[in-house]
Amino acid sequence: MAFPDEVLTDEEEVVLHLHPHWKTAIRPALVAMLALATTAFAWVMLPQNTGGFLAFAVVAGIMGYYGIRYGVGPLVAWRCTHYVVTDERILLQDGVIARERRDLPLNRINDHLLTQSLLDRLFGCGTLTIDSIGDQAAVLTAVPHAHQLQTALYELIEQAPNDDEDDEETDPAPTSRNRRR
């Protein structure tokens, strides 16, 4: 499912639009294929009589449940998870039927931490934890190209205007004409 563009403001530009890394879809895909293969194996191996059809119905029901619950469901959730970085904020959206969307303005971010396991380093992904003002944190798990995202996030935070800078007024430096000796 595509990320809705109407969420963005008119002046806002998308810098990065990511989904979790494809490695998170490996296990659910294997579970779905295993459930399908087990159902096909039961169809071929069970006898073609009433008892065989009843046993096949039980195997197909169990494999259908596990295939949908632990295979297809996580695959759809993986596809419907969006990490969108714009020039003003970070948008996190997930959910298939009931959606949750979270916005983190760039000027409110205090810290961002990248953690990678050995497998994450091999795949080039990682978990990015973003701390913002007010003890709020967002965790982006299995982010692809994690180093590039962290660098882009740092650059965007440095370019973002701070609200504090507008409030502070600097005193003009005294000139030599105003000084008396």
Sequence and secondary structure as in RCSB ss.txt:
>XXXX:A:sequence
MAFPDEVLTDEEEVVLHLHPHWKTAIRPALVAMLALATTAFAWVMLPQNTGGFLAFAVVAGIMGYYGIRYGVGPL
VAWRCTHYVVTDERILLQDGVIARERRDLPLNRINDHLLTQSLLDRLFGCGTLTIDSIGDQAAVLTAVPHAHQLQ
TALYELIEQAPNDDEDDEETDPAPTSRNRRR
>XXXX:A:secstr
    GGGS SS  EEEEE   GGGGHHHHHHHHHHHHHHHHHHHHS SSHHHHHHHHHHHHHHHHHHIIIIIHHH
HHHHT EEEEESSEEEEEE SSS EEEEEEGGGEEEEEEE  HHHHHHTEEEEEEEETTTEEEEEEEEETHHHHH
HHHHHHHHHS  HHHHH        TTT   
